Amino acid sequence: MKEIIEIGLSEIQKIPNSIIIDIREKEEYLEQNIGGINIPAHEITTRLIEISNKENLIIVCSNGLRSSIMARVIHKKIPTANVYHLSEGIFQ
């Protein structure tokens, strides 16, 4: 099984064919984001189909805590994907 790869904000641009998955609540995402798609943490398991065919998944939140948990969930549910975790969050 692949490992979850911890990255910093400056490394996001270096990951080809990737999609950013912001797991914060919709209101938080609309207030400020770094792009990608918004799938709130409580919706991840029901919306896996939207991301299951992507090669590189970058999981983000505001400070890295929630996204760390969701990166592990996604890693287990989609073992073929490369899962990256923005360890310090978008507000680092």
Backbone as a printed PyTorch tensor [residue, N CA C, xyz], in Angstrom:
tensor([[[  0.8470,  -1.1810,   0.0000],
         [  0.0000,   0.0000,   0.0000],
         [  0.8930,   1.2460,   0.0000]],

        [[  0.4890,   2.2360,  -0.7280],
         [  1.2310,   3.4890,  -0.7960],
         [  1.1370,   4.2350,   0.5320]],

        [[  2.0810,   5.1120,   0.7480],
         [  2.1170,   5.9260,   1.9640],
         [  1.4630,   7.2840,   1.7020]],

        [[  0.9860,   7.9170,   2.7540],
         [  0.5100,   9.2970,   2.6620],
         [  1.7490,  10.1850,   2.6860]],

        [[  1.8220,  11.1160,   1.7550],
         [  2.9910,  11.9780,   1.6290],
         [  2.6730,  13.3490,   2.2010]],

        [[  3.4530,  13.7620,   3.1900],
         [  3.2760,  15.0720,   3.8150],
         [  3.9720,  16.1210,   2.9530]],

        [[  3.2660,  17.2200,   2.6530],
         [  3.8440,  18.2860,   1.8400],
         [  3.5550,  19.6450,   2.4690]],

        [[  4.2780,  20.6520,   1.9930],
         [  4.0410,  22.0280,   2.3900],
         [  3.3370,  22.7580,   1.2560]],

        [[  2.8530,  23.9400,   1.5430],
         [  2.0980,  24.7320,   0.5680],
         [  2.8900,  24.9820,  -0.7170]],

        [[  4.1830,  25.2300,  -0.6020],
         [  4.9980,  25.5190,  -1.7880],
         [  5.1780,  24.3120,  -2.7080]],

        [[  4.8890,  23.1270,  -2.2250],
         [  5.0750,  21.9120,  -3.0210],
         [  3.8600,  21.5330,  -3.8630]],

        [[  2.7220,  22.1380,  -3.6110],
         [  1.4990,  21.7790,  -4.3290],
         [  1.6620,  21.9110,  -5.8390]],

        [[  2.2630,  22.9890,  -6.2800],
         [  2.4280,  23.2490,  -7.7190],
         [  3.2980,  22.2010,  -8.4060]],

        [[  4.1120,  21.4870,  -7.6610],
         [  5.0570,  20.5190,  -8.2190],
         [  4.4480,  19.1380,  -8.4550]],

        [[  3.2120,  18.9310,  -8.0510],
         [  2.5780,  17.6160,  -8.1660],
         [  1.7050,  17.5950,  -9.4150]],

        [[  2.1310,  16.8640, -10.4520],
         [  1.3750,  16.8410, -11.7090],
         [  0.0620,  16.0700, -11.5880]],

        [[ -0.8770,  16.4350, -12.4470],
         [ -2.1640,  15.7130, -12.5120],
         [ -2.8020,  15.5350, -11.1390]],

        [[ -2.8080,  16.6050, -10.3670],
         [ -3.3500,  16.5060,  -9.0140],
         [ -4.6390,  17.3100,  -8.8730]],

        [[ -5.3640,  16.9730,  -7.8410],
         [ -6.5600,  17.7260,  -7.4930],
         [ -6.5100,  18.0160,  -5.9950]],

        [[ -6.7840,  19.2540,  -5.6540],
         [ -6.8430,  19.6600,  -4.2490],
         [ -8.2430,  19.3680,  -3.7360]],

        [[ -8.3110,  18.7040,  -2.5960],
         [ -9.5850,  18.4110,  -1.9550],
         [ -9.5880,  19.1220,  -0.6100]],

        [[-10.3800,  20.1670,  -0.5330],
         [-10.4970,  20.9720,   0.6840],
         [-11.6320,  20.3810,   1.4990]],

        [[-11.3120,  19.8600,   2.6790],
         [-12.3180,  19.1290,   3.4560],
         [-13.0100,  19.9870,   4.5150]],

        [[-12.7910,  21.2990,   4.4420],
         [-13.4660,  22.1960,   5.3950],
         [-14.9390,  22.3470,   5.0110]],

        [[-15.7030,  22.9330,   5.9010],
         [-17.1150,  23.1890,   5.6270],
         [-17.2510,  24.1930,   4.4840]],

        [[-18.3840,  24.1510,   3.8100],
         [-18.6210,  24.9980,   2.6380],
         [-18.3880,  26.4730,   2.9330]],

        [[-18.8550,  26.9420,   4.0730],
         [-18.7110,  28.3540,   4.4300],
         [-17.2410,  28.7370,   4.5740]],

        [[-16.4530,  27.8570,   5.1770],
         [-15.0250,  28.1010,   5.3270],
         [-14.3440,  28.1720,   3.9640]],

        [[-14.7050,  27.2390,   3.0960],
         [-14.1300,  27.1770,   1.7480],
         [-14.4590,  28.4390,   0.9550]],

        [[-15.7130,  28.8760,   1.0230],
         [-16.1290,  30.0630,   0.2810],
         [-15.4520,  31.3250,   0.7990]],

        [[-15.1660,  31.3650,   2.0820],
         [-14.5200,  32.5290,   2.6880],
         [-13.0860,  32.6950,   2.1720]],

        [[-12.3460,  31.5910,   2.0750],
         [-10.9830,  31.6220,   1.5520],
         [-10.5560,  30.2120,   1.2000]],

        [[ -9.9460,  30.0540,   0.0120],
         [ -9.4730,  28.7440,  -0.4000],
         [ -8.2840,  28.8820,  -1.3390]],

        [[ -7.6450,  27.7610,  -1.6310],
         [ -6.5100,  27.7510,  -2.5520],
         [ -6.8550,  27.0000,  -3.8370]],

        [[ -8.1340,  26.8540,  -4.1050],
         [ -8.5780,  26.1580,  -5.3120],
         [ -9.0050,  24.7390,  -5.0170]],

        [[ -9.1630,  23.9800,  -6.0650],
         [ -9.5870,  22.5950,  -5.9310],
         [-11.0830,  22.4820,  -5.7260]],

        [[-11.4730,  21.3650,  -5.1520],
         [-12.8910,  21.1320,  -4.8990],
         [-13.1370,  21.0600,  -3.3980]],

        [[-14.3260,  21.3860,  -3.0140],
         [-14.7110,  21.3550,  -1.6060],
         [-15.5730,  20.1280,  -1.3520]],

        [[-15.0560,  19.2290,  -0.5210],
         [-15.8340,  18.0860,  -0.0450],
         [-15.6850,  18.0810,   1.4750]],

        [[-16.6700,  18.6130,   2.1900],
         [-16.5750,  18.6380,   3.6560],
         [-16.3110,  17.2420,   4.2140]],

        [[-15.5530,  17.1900,   5.2960],
         [-15.1370,  15.9160,   5.8890],
         [-16.2980,  14.9490,   6.0970]],

        [[-17.4320,  15.4480,   6.5430],
         [-18.5670,  14.5520,   6.8210],
         [-19.2120,  13.9980,   5.5470]],

        [[-18.7990,  14.4910,   4.3680],
         [-19.3440,  14.0020,   3.0980],
         [-18.3690,  13.1060,   2.3330]],

        [[-17.1550,  12.9530,   2.8280],
         [-16.1190,  12.2300,   2.0810],
         [-16.5710,  10.8390,   1.6510]],

        [[-17.0530,  10.0350,   2.5590],
         [-17.3770,   8.6460,   2.2060],
         [-18.5030,   8.5400,   1.1890]],

        [[-19.4180,   9.5020,   1.1630],
         [-20.5150,   9.4440,   0.1960],
         [-20.1390,  10.0800,  -1.1420]],

        [[-19.0080,  10.7760,  -1.2020],
         [-18.6060,  11.4550,  -2.4410],
         [-17.2840,  10.9280,  -3.0090]],

        [[-16.8690,   9.7560,  -2.5780],
         [-15.6110,   9.1810,  -3.0590],
         [-15.5850,   8.9940,  -4.5700]],

        [[-16.7230,   8.7460,  -5.1680],
         [-16.7990,   8.5320,  -6.6140],
         [-16.2470,   9.7340,  -7.3910]],

        [[-16.3800,  10.9310,  -6.8270],
         [-15.9100,  12.1450,  -7.4960],
         [-14.3890,  12.2190,  -7.5980]],

        [[-13.6980,  11.5140,  -6.7270],
         [-12.2430,  11.6040,  -6.7080],
         [-11.5410,  10.2650,  -6.9430]],

        [[-12.2850,   9.1870,  -7.0400],
         [-11.6870,   7.8550,  -7.1030],
         [-10.8730,   7.5900,  -8.3670]],

        [[-11.0800,   8.3540,  -9.4150],
         [-10.3290,   8.1310, -10.6480],
         [ -9.1500,   9.0860, -10.8130]],

        [[ -8.8630,   9.8720,  -9.8010],
         [ -7.7510,  10.8220,  -9.8480],
         [ -6.4690,  10.1460,  -9.3700]],

        [[ -5.3500,  10.5150,  -9.9940],
         [ -4.0690,   9.8980,  -9.6590],
         [ -3.4430,  10.4720,  -8.3890]],

        [[ -3.4660,  11.7980,  -8.2610],
         [ -2.8240,  12.4770,  -7.1370],
         [ -3.8360,  13.3450,  -6.4010]],

        [[ -4.0800,  13.0190,  -5.1470],
         [ -5.0590,  13.7190,  -4.3220],
         [ -4.3400,  14.5000,  -3.2320]],

        [[ -4.5880,  15.8110,  -3.1810],
         [ -3.9770,  16.6580,  -2.1610],
         [ -5.0710,  17.0730,  -1.1930]],

        [[ -4.9760,  16.6050,   0.0500],
         [ -6.0100,  16.8350,   1.0490],
         [ -5.5990,  18.0220,   1.9230]],

        [[ -6.4960,  19.0280,   2.0160],
         [ -6.1640,  20.2440,   2.7590],
         [ -7.2980,  20.6740,   3.6810]],

        [[ -6.9100,  21.4280,   4.7230],
         [ -7.8550,  22.1070,   5.6000],
         [ -7.1770,  23.3760,   6.0920]],

        [[ -7.7100,  24.0070,   7.1040],
         [ -7.1480,  25.2810,   7.5550],
         [ -5.8120,  25.1280,   8.2740]],

        [[ -5.6640,  24.1110,   9.1300],
         [ -4.4220,  23.9890,   9.8980],
         [ -3.7700,  22.6100,   9.8440]],

        [[ -4.3320,  21.6870,   9.0960],
         [ -3.7450,  20.3650,   8.9180],
         [ -4.3110,  19.2660,   9.7820]],

        [[ -5.0930,  19.6010,  10.7870],
         [ -5.6100,  18.5800,  11.6960],
         [ -6.7040,  17.7230,  11.0470]],

        [[ -7.7580,  18.3630,  10.5890],
         [ -8.8660,  17.6130,   9.9720],
         [ -8.4060,  16.8840,   8.7120]],

        [[ -7.5590,  17.5510,   7.9250],
         [ -7.1150,  16.9300,   6.6710],
         [ -6.2200,  15.7180,   6.9350]],

        [[ -5.5070,  15.7000,   8.0560],
         [ -4.6910,  14.5420,   8.4070],
         [ -5.5770,  13.3110,   8.5950]],

        [[ -6.6740,  13.4920,   9.2860],
         [ -7.6140,  12.3950,   9.5200],
         [ -8.2520,  11.9480,   8.2060]],

        [[ -8.6920,  12.9060,   7.4040],
         [ -9.3490,  12.5730,   6.1410],
         [ -8.3750,  11.9860,   5.1230]],

        [[ -7.1200,  12.3770,   5.1740],
         [ -6.1210,  11.7820,   4.2800],
         [ -6.0100,  10.2870,   4.5580]],

        [[ -6.0470,   9.9060,   5.8310],
         [ -5.9840,   8.4900,   6.1940],
         [ -7.2300,   7.7410,   5.7290]],

        [[ -8.3960,   8.3670,   5.8530],
         [ -9.6380,   7.7410,   5.3950],
         [ -9.5850,   7.5310,   3.8770]],

        [[ -9.2170,   8.5740,   3.1480],
         [ -9.1490,   8.4920,   1.6900],
         [ -8.0950,   7.4790,   1.2540]],

        [[ -6.9810,   7.4520,   1.9350],
         [ -5.9050,   6.5040,   1.6350],
         [ -6.3980,   5.0660,   1.7380]],

        [[ -7.2190,   4.7760,   2.7250],
         [ -7.7680,   3.4200,   2.8920],
         [ -8.8380,   3.1090,   1.8500]],

        [[ -9.6590,   4.1120,   1.5180],
         [-10.7720,   3.8940,   0.5900],
         [-10.3370,   3.8790,  -0.8760]],

        [[ -9.2420,   4.6060,  -1.2030],
         [ -8.7540,   4.6670,  -2.5790],
         [ -7.2570,   4.3180,  -2.5690]],

        [[ -6.9290,   3.0530,  -2.3790],
         [ -5.5290,   2.6580,  -2.2350],
         [ -4.6750,   2.8450,  -3.4850]],

        [[ -5.2880,   3.0190,  -4.6460],
         [ -4.5220,   3.2040,  -5.8810],
         [ -4.0550,   4.6350,  -6.0800]],

        [[ -4.6040,   5.5800,  -5.3460],
         [ -4.2430,   6.9910,  -5.5030],
         [ -3.0020,   7.3380,  -4.6820]],

        [[ -2.2830,   8.3440,  -5.1510],
         [ -1.2160,   8.9480,  -4.3620],
         [ -1.8870,  10.0120,  -3.5100]],

        [[ -1.8370,   9.8570,  -2.2060],
         [ -2.4930,  10.7920,  -1.3030],
         [ -1.4370,  11.6880,  -0.6620]],

        [[ -1.6230,  12.9950,  -0.8530],
         [ -0.7370,  13.9970,  -0.2830],
         [ -1.5170,  14.7600,   0.7850]],

        [[ -0.8290,  15.0920,   1.8650],
         [ -1.4720,  15.8320,   2.9470],
         [ -0.7340,  17.1420,   3.1520]],

        [[ -1.4650,  18.2560,   3.0690],
         [ -0.8860,  19.5650,   3.3300],
         [ -0.7720,  19.6950,   4.8430]],

        [[  0.4120,  19.3670,   5.3640],
         [  0.5780,  19.1700,   6.8030],
         [  0.3330,  20.3940,   7.6780]],

        [[  0.6220,  21.5610,   7.1960],
         [  0.4220,  22.7700,   8.0070],
         [ -0.8650,  23.5110,   7.6610]],

        [[ -1.6380,  23.0100,   6.7270],
         [ -2.8800,  23.6510,   6.3320],
         [ -2.6690,  24.8460,   5.4330]],

        [[ -3.7680,  25.4080,   4.9560],
         [ -3.6760,  26.5040,   3.9990],
         [ -3.2820,  27.8300,   4.6400]],

        [[ -3.3680,  27.9300,   5.9500],
         [ -3.0320,  29.1740,   6.6470],
         [ -1.6730,  29.1280,   7.3300]],

        [[ -0.7580,  28.3050,   6.8240],
         [  0.5540,  28.1530,   7.4550],
         [  1.3890,  29.3830,   7.4810]]])
